[in-house]
Amino acid sequence: MITLVEFHSVLDSARGYPLNDHQRESVDFGAGPLWIIAGPGSGKSEVLVTRALKLICVDGAEPRSVLMTTFTKKAARNLEDRLAAYLMALQTARPELSSVDLSEMRIGTLHSLCNDILQEFRYPGYQNVRLLEDVEQHMFVYRHAEIVNCTDMGFWSQVDYAIQRFSPNYLPNKWARAKAAVTLCNHIVEDLVDLDTMRAAGDAWAALADYYEQYRDELANRYRCDYAHLQLRFYDFLQVPMGQELLQGVPDKHPSLSHILVDEYQDTNPVQERIYLGLAGQGPHNLTVVGDDDQALYRFRGGTVACMVNFDKACQASWGIDPTSKQLIENYRSHRQIVGFFNDYITSFPEMNEPGVRAPNKLPVVAMADRSEDHPGLGWVSTARAGDLADAVARFIQEDLIDDGVISDLNQCVILLRSAKDSPRNAGPFLRALEARGIPIYNPRSKAFLEAQEVQCMLGALICVLDPAGTYRTATNPGGRAPSWQDAVIGWEDALRALLDDAAVDTDGLQEYLRASVSELQALCAKRPSDFLGLGITEIIFRILSLEPFRTWRQDPNRNARISKVTRLFESYRSFNLDTLRSDAAGTGLDPIFLNRLYWMFFGYLIVTGVDDDEDDEVIVPSGYLPVMTIHQSKGLEFPFVIVDQLGQSWGAGAAQILEGELAPFRQDLYSRGGRDPDLLSLEDDIRLMYVAYSRAEYGLILAGTQAHVKRHVAAPGRDFTAFRRRLPAI
């Protein structure tokens, strides 16, 4: 082992700076629950990593007895890299630490750890189970959940908040019902709803309880598990003797689980809260949680800031003790003016100062970064007309940042929006304005990948092979109308035709492949009527992608991101064993049932409901590209210059906020979470969203909006436009 004094001396040297007093107190804390409230740029990850190493190298905890979770796979890899680098420095100073093996540590997202531990212990409730990704869960619900076949408008009217663009005059289509079902079922699990209490409420609640149970049973019968039920199964595992072996240890097999460290605790949901409390159930309850309630962004994914704000109540309810509270308040990221701005911002709204909204006795952040005061840290790009704003932002980036040499690479500046979707009301105008100035853009989450040339041509080529007769053109829904996906599929074939007619593009190999494939597939069907052909959709897709121009397109990071996304979606479809081609009875082509499933189930999912971007995806900004991101994407990142737009927009109460109230009577809460109006929850979430956006910048924070955007909106601290205008100089 190593002494605490030497431990800090070695790591201070390795990182190039010492921890401040607040950070060191958090690292050095002894036994019991620890509640670390960490402001933006305060080094919470550094504290978490250093505390974990202190437990192992100073206190003598076995790596296998330490479990550390964080919100994303990327964050977990970052923690692992830091742990490895710092341990190497410690082992150099103290060779006797060479026996420490950090690969024994349990570190990752909670989902990955639940999956790994259940498999490690061969938990009977999780044997031979396939874990469904998000897309696979939606497809499973579409195929196997009875709720999607419900045509009772009375039921859907009661849960209309779960359906986008709900109309009381029309039954939502099957995919809209499937997407709503996923939202409802996930919340039932993650909020620890008591089904008997829900069923006793009658009407739509009783029906929903029955529908949920059918879905849950269907998952079990088909050996499938979604992420919400994975957490529930792990929580159940902790209650049985097998789970107690994990907690208490088994001699000569593995040690007890003695320390739990949780990053980003502000985005925890109720079932996760119970898991963490269960993991630390043995005295002295060594549970360290780190987070910032002001940066809670993931209510739409089931998270509730109440877990962070009420951690003391959870400890009291579970163990009868209070946690020790520490606050990390020194900001090492941002210009002093930026820190002052977001400090004042978060405290300027009366709604945020109500009891239970923020962590108690929270201190303001203190600016500690060595940033030049020779330039202003704040600015406001404003135009009289909203339609001129995008061009003004592009002009500022071109003339004030690029031409003046303020930034040396485009990726040193970012545009943050509520939605990066390439549409007129979202990122579209900014993308067009930047493109007009020749500024390369990186926006993999534009949600416009189905409109991109490379994607449309790839799908068009697939349809050309599988359905050369174009049978989809005569498809109708039960009402006799053309299906909503039909025009899009026609557009894909049109895009392919335009590509093949373009003399400037090398398509010779592609054209030859399409001709040969159609002919060979017809011959194969003729030889094997009503039989599987031993060939899958994904094989055809990868053959298409090996040809020009797809091979060249994949060198472009934006095009490659879209192509990769579609191939992953096809892999999800393949997991349902629907991928293998089958001939029709006459041997003249593919089985109509095969084609119908492809069109209605897979393409219908892509077109009718859209595909949400994976929040856990690796965020990489290539050199030479200007990133356009959602504010959610920017969480945990920092940039020299940040431009925040869409100031006048608000989302309003959605399914997440409404369900938090609607499910409250049925939740099995440890403590009173209080009742809050959905519109008020939505307002608080909007304020937190802007706070995250405002705290990303290192040197310059630039807000972009018209006076109308800023007036009476939460973009301005306290909704005070006059003070906002005085504080932010116009650019």
C-alpha positions in Angstrom: 0.0 0.0 0.0 0.9 3.7 -0.1 0.4 6.4 2.4 -2.3 9.0 1.7 0.3 11.8 1.7 2.5 10.1 -0.9 -0.6 9.0 -2.9 -1.6 12.6 -3.4 1.9 13.7 -4.1 2.3 11.2 -6.9 -1.0 11.9 -8.5 -0.6 15.7 -8.2 2.6 15.3 -10.2 1.0 12.9 -12.7 -1.9 15.2 -13.5 0.3 18.4 -13.3 -1.7 20.1 -10.6 -3.0 19.4 -7.1 -6.6 18.9 -6.1 -8.3 21.8 -4.4 -9.5 21.5 -0.8 -13.1 20.5 -1.7 -11.9 17.9 -4.2 -9.4 16.4 -1.7 -11.9 16.3 1.1 -14.2 14.2 -1.2 -11.4 11.9 -2.2 -10.2 11.4 1.4 -13.7 10.8 2.9 -13.9 7.7 5.0 -16.8 5.3 5.5 -20.5 5.9 4.9 -22.7 7.5 2.2 -21.2 10.5 0.5 -23.2 13.1 -1.5 -21.0 15.1 -3.8 -22.7 18.0 -5.6 -20.5 19.1 -8.4 -20.9 22.2 -10.5 -20.0 22.4 -14.1 -16.2 22.2 -14.9 -15.4 21.4 -11.2 -13.5 18.1 -11.9 -16.1 15.6 -10.7 -14.7 12.8 -12.9 -11.2 13.5 -11.5 -12.5 13.2 -8.0 -14.4 10.0 -8.7 -11.3 8.4 -10.3 -8.9 9.6 -7.6 -11.3 8.4 -4.8 -11.5 4.9 -6.4 -7.7 4.7 -6.5 -7.5 5.9 -3.0 -9.9 3.2 -1.8 -7.7 0.5 -3.5 -4.2 1.8 -3.1 -4.4 3.5 0.2 -7.3 1.8 2.1 -6.5 -1.6 0.7 -9.9 -2.4 -0.9 -9.7 -5.2 -3.5 -10.5 -3.9 -7.0 -13.2 -6.5 -7.3 -15.0 -5.0 -4.3 -15.3 -1.6 -6.0 -18.1 -0.9 -8.4 -18.3 2.4 -10.4 -21.0 3.4 -12.8 -21.5 6.3 -15.1 -24.1 7.4 -17.7 -22.5 6.5 -21.0 -20.1 4.0 -22.5 -17.9 6.8 -23.6 -17.7 8.2 -20.1 -16.9 4.7 -18.7 -14.0 4.4 -21.1 -12.8 7.8 -20.1 -12.8 6.8 -16.4 -11.0 3.5 -17.3 -8.3 5.4 -19.2 -7.7 7.8 -16.3 -7.6 5.0 -13.8 -5.0 3.2 -15.8 -2.8 6.2 -16.4 -2.8 7.2 -12.7 -2.2 3.6 -11.5 0.8 3.4 -13.7 2.2 6.6 -12.0 1.5 5.1 -8.6 3.1 1.7 -9.5 6.2 3.6 -10.8 6.5 5.3 -7.4 5.6 2.1 -5.5 6.5 -1.1 -7.3 4.6 -3.1 -4.7 1.4 -1.8 -6.2 2.2 -3.7 -9.4 -0.1 -6.5 -8.2 -3.1 -4.2 -8.4 -5.3 -5.3 -11.3 -7.9 -2.7 -12.3 -9.4 -5.1 -14.8 -11.0 -6.6 -11.7 -12.9 -3.5 -11.0 -16.6 -3.4 -11.9 -16.9 -0.3 -14.0 -19.3 0.7 -16.8 -22.8 1.9 -17.3 -25.4 0.5 -14.9 -27.0 -1.5 -17.8 -23.8 -3.1 -18.8 -22.9 -4.0 -15.2 -26.4 -5.5 -14.5 -26.0 -7.6 -17.6 -22.5 -8.7 -16.8 -23.2 -9.6 -13.1 -26.4 -11.5 -13.9 -24.5 -13.5 -16.5 -21.6 -14.0 -14.1 -23.8 -15.4 -11.4 -26.0 -17.4 -13.8 -29.1 -15.9 -12.3 -32.0 -18.2 -13.3 -34.2 -15.2 -14.2 -31.7 -14.1 -16.8 -30.5 -17.3 -18.6 -30.4 -17.6 -22.4 -31.9 -14.2 -22.7 -31.3 -11.7 -25.6 -31.0 -8.1 -24.4 -33.0 -5.9 -26.8 -31.6 -2.6 -28.1 -34.0 0.3 -28.4 -34.9 -0.4 -32.0 -35.3 -4.1 -31.3 -37.6 -3.3 -28.3 -39.9 -1.2 -30.6 -40.0 -4.0 -33.2 -40.7 -6.6 -30.5 -43.6 -4.5 -29.2 -44.9 -4.0 -32.7 -44.9 -7.8 -33.3 -45.8 -9.3 -30.0 -47.5 -6.8 -27.6 -51.3 -6.8 -27.6 -51.5 -3.1 -26.8 -50.6 -2.2 -30.4 -53.7 -4.0 -31.6 -55.9 -1.9 -29.3 -58.4 0.1 -31.4 -60.3 1.6 -28.4 -60.1 5.4 -28.9 -61.2 5.8 -25.3 -58.0 4.1 -24.1 -55.7 6.1 -26.4 -57.4 9.3 -25.5 -56.5 8.7 -21.8 -52.8 8.3 -22.7 -52.7 10.8 -25.6 -49.6 12.5 -24.2 -47.6 9.4 -25.1 -48.5 9.8 -28.8 -46.9 12.5 -31.0 -49.5 14.5 -32.9 -52.4 12.7 -31.4 -55.8 13.5 -33.0 -59.0 12.5 -31.2 -60.6 12.0 -34.7 -58.3 9.3 -35.9 -56.9 6.1 -34.4 -53.1 6.3 -34.1 -51.4 4.0 -36.6 -49.8 0.8 -35.4 -46.3 2.2 -35.2 -47.5 5.3 -33.2 -49.2 2.9 -30.8 -46.1 0.8 -30.5 -43.9 3.8 -29.7 -46.4 4.9 -27.1 -46.5 1.4 -25.6 -42.7 1.4 -25.2 -42.9 4.8 -23.4 -45.6 3.6 -21.1 -44.2 0.2 -20.3 -40.7 1.6 -19.6 -42.1 4.1 -17.1 -44.1 1.4 -15.4 -40.9 -0.5 -14.8 -38.5 2.3 -14.0 -40.9 4.1 -11.7 -41.5 0.9 -9.7 -45.3 1.0 -10.3 -47.5 -1.4 -8.2 -49.7 -3.1 -10.8 -52.4 -4.0 -8.3 -52.8 -0.4 -7.2 -52.8 0.7 -10.9 -55.4 -1.9 -11.8 -57.6 -0.9 -8.9 -57.8 2.6 -10.4 -59.9 1.1 -13.1 -60.7 2.3 -16.7 -57.6 3.0 -18.8 -55.2 2.3 -15.9 -56.6 -1.2 -15.4 -56.3 -1.8 -19.2 -52.7 -0.5 -19.2 -51.8 -2.8 -16.3 -53.1 -5.8 -18.2 -51.4 -4.8 -21.4 -48.1 -4.3 -19.6 -48.3 -7.8 -18.0 -49.0 -9.3 -21.4 -45.9 -7.6 -22.8 -43.8 -8.6 -19.8 -44.9 -12.2 -20.1 -44.2 -12.2 -23.8 -40.7 -11.0 -23.2 -40.2 -13.9 -20.8 -41.8 -16.5 -23.0 -39.6 -15.5 -25.9 -36.4 -15.1 -23.8 -36.0 -11.4 -24.5 -35.3 -8.6 -22.1 -35.4 -4.8 -22.6 -33.2 -2.4 -20.7 -35.9 -1.4 -18.3 -36.6 -5.0 -17.3 -32.9 -5.7 -17.1 -32.7 -3.2 -14.2 -35.8 -4.7 -12.6 -34.3 -8.3 -12.9 -31.1 -7.0 -11.3 -33.0 -5.4 -8.4 -34.9 -8.7 -7.9 -31.5 -10.5 -8.0 -30.2 -8.4 -5.1 -33.1 -9.7 -2.9 -32.3 -13.4 -3.2 -29.4 -15.4 -1.7 -27.5 -15.4 -5.0 -27.5 -11.6 -4.9 -26.4 -11.6 -1.3 -23.3 -13.6 -2.4 -22.4 -10.6 -4.6 -22.8 -8.2 -1.7 -21.3 -10.3 1.1 -18.7 -12.2 -0.9 -17.7 -15.8 -1.1 -14.4 -17.0 0.5 -11.8 -18.0 -2.1 -14.1 -16.9 -4.9 -14.7 -13.1 -4.7 -14.7 -10.4 -2.1 -17.7 -8.6 -0.7 -18.9 -5.5 -2.6 -17.6 -2.8 -0.3 -17.7 0.5 -2.3 -20.2 1.9 -4.8 -19.4 5.0 -6.7 -22.0 6.6 -9.0 -21.4 9.3 -11.6 -24.1 11.5 -13.1 -26.5 10.6 -10.3 -28.9 13.5 -11.2 -30.2 11.4 -14.1 -31.0 8.3 -12.0 -34.5 6.8 -12.1 -36.4 5.2 -9.1 -35.4 1.6 -9.9 -31.8 2.6 -10.3 -32.0 4.4 -7.0 -33.2 1.2 -5.3 -30.4 -0.8 -7.0 -27.7 1.6 -5.7 -29.1 1.5 -2.2 -29.3 -2.2 -2.4 -25.7 -2.6 -3.6 -24.6 -0.5 -0.6 -27.0 -2.2 1.8 -24.4 -3.5 4.1 -23.0 -1.2 6.8 -21.4 1.3 6.8 -23.2 1.9 3.4 -20.2 3.1 1.3 -22.2 4.7 -1.5 -20.7 7.8 -3.2 -22.9 9.7 -5.6 -21.7 12.5 -7.7 -23.7 14.8 -9.9 -25.3 18.2 -10.4 -29.1 18.6 -10.1 -28.9 21.7 -12.2 -27.6 19.6 -15.1 -30.3 16.9 -15.0 -31.4 16.5 -18.7 -32.7 13.0 -19.1 -36.3 13.0 -17.7 -37.4 11.9 -21.2 -35.4 8.7 -20.6 -36.9 8.0 -17.3 -34.4 9.9 -15.1 -35.7 12.1 -12.3 -33.7 14.8 -10.6 -35.6 14.0 -7.4 -33.1 11.2 -6.7 -30.2 13.6 -6.6 -32.1 16.3 -4.7 -33.4 13.9 -2.1 -30.4 11.6 -1.6 -30.5 12.5 2.1 -34.1 11.3 2.3 -33.2 8.1 0.6 -30.4 7.4 3.0 -32.7 8.1 6.0 -35.5 5.9 4.6 -33.1 3.0 3.8 -30.6 3.1 6.6 -31.7 5.7 9.2 -28.6 7.9 8.6 -27.7 11.1 6.9 -25.1 11.2 4.1 -22.1 13.5 4.3 -22.5 16.3 1.8 -19.6 17.8 -0.1 -19.7 20.5 -2.8 -17.3 21.0 -5.7 -17.7 24.7 -6.6 -14.4 25.6 -8.3 -14.9 25.9 -12.1 -11.7 25.3 -14.1 -13.3 25.6 -17.6 -14.8 29.0 -18.2 -14.1 32.7 -18.5 -15.1 34.6 -15.4 -17.9 36.4 -17.1 -19.4 33.1 -18.3 -19.3 31.7 -14.8 -21.0 34.8 -13.4 -23.6 34.6 -16.1 -24.7 31.0 -15.5 -24.4 31.4 -11.8 -26.9 34.3 -11.8 -29.0 32.4 -14.4 -29.8 29.3 -12.4 -30.8 31.3 -9.3 -32.7 34.0 -11.1 -36.0 32.1 -11.4 -38.4 31.8 -8.4 -39.4 28.4 -9.6 -35.9 27.1 -9.2 -35.7 28.3 -5.6 -38.8 26.3 -4.4 -38.0 23.5 -1.9 -37.2 20.2 -3.5 -36.2 21.6 -6.9 -32.5 22.0 -6.3 -30.1 20.4 -3.9 -30.3 22.0 -0.5 -27.8 24.8 0.6 -26.2 24.8 -2.8 -23.3 27.2 -3.3 -22.5 29.3 -6.4 -19.7 28.2 -8.7 -16.4 30.0 -8.4 -14.4 30.9 -11.5 -10.8 29.5 -11.3 -9.8 29.1 -15.0 -6.9 31.2 -16.2 -8.7 32.9 -19.0 -7.7 36.3 -20.4 -9.8 39.2 -19.4 -8.7 41.2 -22.5 -11.8 40.0 -24.4 -15.4 39.8 -23.4 -16.6 36.3 -22.5 -20.2 37.0 -23.4 -21.9 38.2 -26.6 -25.3 38.4 -28.3 -25.9 37.9 -32.1 -29.2 39.6 -32.8 -31.2 40.5 -35.9 -34.5 42.3 -36.4 -35.9 39.4 -38.4 -35.8 35.8 -37.2 -35.2 34.7 -40.8 -31.8 36.6 -40.9 -30.4 35.1 -37.7 -28.8 32.0 -39.3 -26.9 34.1 -41.8 -25.8 36.5 -39.0 -24.4 33.5 -37.0 -22.6 32.1 -40.1 -21.1 35.6 -40.8 -19.9 35.9 -37.2 -18.2 32.5 -37.4 -16.6 33.3 -40.8 -15.5 36.9 -40.1 -15.0 37.1 -36.3 -13.7 33.6 -35.6 -12.1 32.2 -38.8 -10.9 35.2 -40.7 -9.6 37.0 -37.6 -7.7 33.8 -36.6 -9.5 33.5 -33.2 -9.9 29.8 -33.8 -7.4 27.6 -35.6 -9.8 24.7 -36.3 -13.5 24.8 -36.9 -14.1 22.2 -34.2 -13.1 24.8 -31.6 -16.6 26.3 -32.1 -20.0 24.7 -31.7 -23.5 25.6 -32.4 -25.9 24.3 -29.8 -29.6 23.8 -30.5 -32.5 22.1 -28.9 -32.8 20.0 -32.0 -30.2 19.4 -34.7 -32.8 18.1 -37.1 -32.3 19.3 -40.6 -35.6 21.0 -41.0 -36.8 24.7 -41.4 -37.8 25.1 -37.8 -34.6 23.6 -36.4 -31.1 23.3 -37.6 -31.9 23.6 -41.3 -31.4 27.4 -41.7 -28.0 27.3 -39.9 -26.9 24.4 -42.1 -27.8 26.2 -45.3 -26.1 29.4 -44.1 -22.9 27.6 -43.2 -22.9 25.6 -46.4 -23.3 28.9 -48.4 -20.1 30.1 -46.9 -18.3 26.8 -47.6 -18.0 25.9 -44.0 -17.9 22.1 -43.6 -20.4 20.9 -41.0 -20.5 17.8 -38.8 -24.0 17.0 -37.7 -24.5 13.2 -37.5 -27.8 13.7 -35.5 -29.6 15.8 -38.1 -32.3 13.2 -38.1 -32.4 13.6 -41.8 -30.4 10.5 -42.8 -33.4 9.0 -44.6 -33.3 12.1 -46.9 -29.6 11.8 -47.6 -28.5 10.7 -51.0 -26.3 7.8 -49.8 -29.1 6.3 -47.6 -31.8 6.7 -50.2 -29.6 5.2 -52.9 -28.6 2.3 -50.6 -32.3 1.5 -49.8 -33.3 2.0 -53.4 -30.7 -0.4 -54.5 -31.9 -3.0 -52.0 -35.5 -2.6 -53.2 -34.3 -2.9 -56.8 -32.8 -6.4 -55.9 -35.6 -7.6 -53.7 -38.7 -6.3 -55.4 -37.9 -5.4 -59.1 -41.7 -5.5 -59.9 -42.3 -2.8 -57.3 -45.2 -4.6 -55.6 -45.1 -1.9 -52.8 -46.7 0.6 -55.2 -50.1 -1.2 -55.0 -50.0 -1.7 -51.2 -53.0 -0.3 -49.2 -53.8 -0.1 -45.5 -56.9 -1.5 -43.9 -58.8 1.6 -44.8 -58.0 1.2 -48.5 -55.6 4.2 -48.5 -51.9 4.2 -49.6 -49.6 3.5 -46.6 -47.7 6.4 -45.2 -44.4 4.9 -46.1 -45.2 4.4 -49.8 -44.1 7.9 -51.1 -40.8 7.6 -49.3 -40.0 4.2 -50.9 -40.8 5.6 -54.3 -38.4 8.5 -53.5 -35.7 6.0 -52.8 -36.0 4.4 -56.2 -36.1 7.8 -57.8 -32.9 8.7 -56.0 -31.2 5.5 -57.2 -32.4 6.2 -60.8 -30.9 9.7 -60.7 -27.6 8.3 -59.4 -27.4 5.7 -62.1 -28.1 8.4 -64.7 -25.4 10.7 -63.4 -22.5 10.5 -65.9 -20.2 12.2 -63.5 -20.4 9.3 -60.9 -18.8 5.9 -61.3 -21.8 3.5 -61.1 -20.7 0.8 -63.6 -20.1 -1.8 -60.9 -23.3 -1.0 -59.1 -25.4 -1.2 -62.3 -23.8 -4.5 -63.2 -24.4 -5.9 -59.7 -28.1 -4.9 -59.8 -28.7 -6.5 -63.2 -26.9 -9.7 -62.2 -28.6 -9.9 -58.8 -32.1 -9.5 -60.1 -31.5 -12.3 -62.6 -29.8 -14.6 -60.2 -32.4 -14.1 -57.5 -35.2 -14.9 -60.0 -33.4 -18.1 -61.0 -32.9 -19.1 -57.4 -36.6 -18.5 -56.6 -37.6 -20.7 -59.6 -35.4 -23.5 -58.3 -36.7 -23.3 -54.7 -40.4 -22.3 -54.5 -41.8 -21.8 -51.0 -38.3 -22.3 -49.6 -35.7 -20.2 -47.8 -32.9 -19.1 -50.2 -30.0 -19.1 -47.7 -29.4 -15.4 -48.4 -30.1 -12.5 -46.1 -30.8 -8.8 -46.5 -27.7 -7.8 -44.7 -25.5 -9.7 -47.1 -27.0 -7.8 -50.0 -26.5 -4.5 -48.1 -22.8 -5.1 -47.6 -22.3 -6.1 -51.2 -23.9 -2.9 -52.3 -21.7 -0.9 -49.9 -18.6 -2.5 -51.3 -19.2 -0.8 -54.7 -18.8 2.7 -55.9 -20.0 5.3 -55.1 -20.7 3.9 -51.7 -17.1 3.0 -51.1 -16.1 6.6 -51.6 -19.0 8.0 -49.7 -17.9 6.1 -46.6 -14.8 8.2 -46.5 -16.9 11.2 -45.6 -17.7 11.2 -41.8 -21.2 12.6 -42.3 -22.1 10.1 -45.0 -20.5 7.2 -43.1 -22.4 8.0 -39.9 -25.7 7.7 -41.8 -24.7 4.6 -43.6 -23.5 3.0 -40.4 -26.8 3.9 -38.7 -28.8 2.1 -41.4 -26.7 -1.0 -41.3 -27.1 -1.2 -37.5 -30.9 -0.9 -38.0 -30.8 -3.8 -40.4 -28.8 -5.8 -37.9 -31.6 -5.2 -35.4 -34.2 -6.4 -37.9 -32.1 -9.5 -38.5 -32.3 -10.3 -34.8 -35.9 -11.3 -35.3 -35.0 -13.9 -37.9 -36.9 -12.0 -40.6 -33.8 -11.3 -42.7 -33.5 -14.5 -44.7 -35.0 -14.4 -48.2 -37.8 -16.8 -49.1 -39.4 -17.6 -52.4 -43.1 -17.4 -53.1 -45.1 -20.6 -53.9 -44.9 -20.1 -57.6 -41.2 -19.5 -57.6 -41.6 -16.2 -59.5 -40.2 -14.0 -56.8 -39.9 -13.4 -53.1 -42.7 -14.4 -50.7 -45.2 -11.5 -50.3 -45.2 -12.1 -46.6 -41.5 -11.5 -46.5 -41.8 -8.3 -48.5 -44.8 -7.0 -46.5 -42.9 -7.4 -43.2 -40.0 -5.5 -44.7 -42.2 -2.7 -45.9 -44.7 -2.4 -43.1 -42.6 -3.4 -40.1 -39.0 -2.2 -40.9 -39.5 0.6 -43.4 -42.7 1.7 -41.6 -40.6 2.1 -38.4 -38.0 4.2 -40.2 -40.4 6.4 -42.0 -43.5 6.7 -39.8 -42.0 7.0 -36.4 -38.5 8.2 -37.2 -35.4 6.9 -35.4 -34.1 8.7 -32.4 -30.4 9.2 -32.3 -28.5 7.1 -29.7 -27.6 9.4 -26.9 -24.8 7.1 -25.9 -23.0 7.2 -29.2 -19.4 8.3 -29.3 -19.3 12.0 -30.0 -16.4 12.7 -32.3 -15.8 16.1 -33.9 -13.4 15.6 -36.8 -10.8 18.3 -37.4 -11.9 20.8 -40.1 -15.6 20.5 -39.4 -17.9 22.8 -37.4 -20.1 20.8 -35.1 -23.8 21.4 -34.9 -25.1 19.7 -31.8 -28.1 19.3 -29.6 -27.6 20.6 -26.0 -28.0 17.0 -24.8 -25.1 16.0 -27.0 -22.9 18.6 -25.5 -23.4 17.4 -21.9 -20.0 16.7 -20.5 -18.1 18.4 -23.3 -16.5 21.8 -23.5 -15.5 24.1 -26.4 -13.5 27.3 -26.7 -16.5 29.1 -28.3 -20.2 28.1 -27.9 -23.1 29.6 -29.8 -26.5 28.9 -28.4 -29.5 29.4 -30.6 -33.3 28.5 -30.6 -33.6 30.8 -27.5 -37.3 31.4 -28.0 -38.3 27.7 -28.1 -39.8 25.7 -25.3 -40.9 22.1 -25.5 -43.8 22.2 -23.0 -45.0 19.3 -20.9 -44.5 16.0 -22.7 -45.0 12.3 -21.8 -42.1 12.3 -19.3 -43.4 15.2 -17.2 -47.0 14.1 -17.4 -46.3 10.5 -16.5 -44.2 11.6 -13.4 -47.5 13.0 -12.0 -49.8 10.4 -13.5 -47.9 7.4 -12.1 -47.3 9.0 -8.7 -50.3 7.3 -7.0 -49.0 3.9 -8.1 -45.3 4.3 -7.3 -43.7 2.4 -4.5 -41.7 5.5 -3.3 -39.1 5.3 -0.5 -39.9 8.9 0.5 -42.3 11.7 -0.5 -41.2 13.2 -3.8 -43.9 15.9 -3.7 -46.3 16.6 -6.5 -45.4 19.1 -9.2 -47.5 20.3 -12.1 -46.2 18.9 -15.4 -46.0 22.4 -16.9 -43.8 23.5 -14.0 -41.6 20.4 -14.4 -41.2 21.3 -18.1 -40.2 24.8 -17.2 -37.6 23.6 -14.7 -36.3 21.2 -17.4 -36.0 24.1 -19.9 -34.0 26.1 -17.4 -31.7 23.2 -16.7 -31.2 22.7 -20.4 -30.2 26.3 -21.0 -27.9 26.1 -17.9 -26.0 23.2 -19.5 -25.7 25.1 -22.8 -24.4 28.2 -21.0 -21.8 26.3 -19.0 -20.0 24.6 -22.0 -17.9 27.5 -23.1 -14.3 28.1 -22.2 -13.5 31.6 -23.7 -16.7 32.8 -25.4 -20.4 32.2 -24.9 -22.5 33.7 -27.7 -26.3 33.7 -27.6 -28.2 34.1 -30.9 -31.7 35.3 -31.0 -34.0 38.2 -31.8 -35.4 40.5 -29.1 -38.7 38.6 -29.5 -36.9 35.3 -28.8 -35.4 36.5 -25.6 -38.2 38.6 -24.1 -40.3 36.8 -21.5 -38.4 33.5 -22.2 -36.1 31.5 -19.9 -33.2 32.2 -22.2 -32.7 35.4 -20.2 -31.9 35.2 -16.5 -35.1 35.8 -14.6 -36.8 36.6 -17.9 -35.4 40.1 -17.5 -34.6 41.2 -21.1 -33.4 44.7 -20.0 -30.7 43.3 -17.8 -29.9 40.6 -20.4 -29.3 43.3 -23.0 -27.1 45.3 -20.7 -25.0 42.3 -19.8 -24.4 40.8 -23.2 -22.9 43.2 -25.8 -24.3 43.0 -29.3 -22.1 41.5 -31.9 
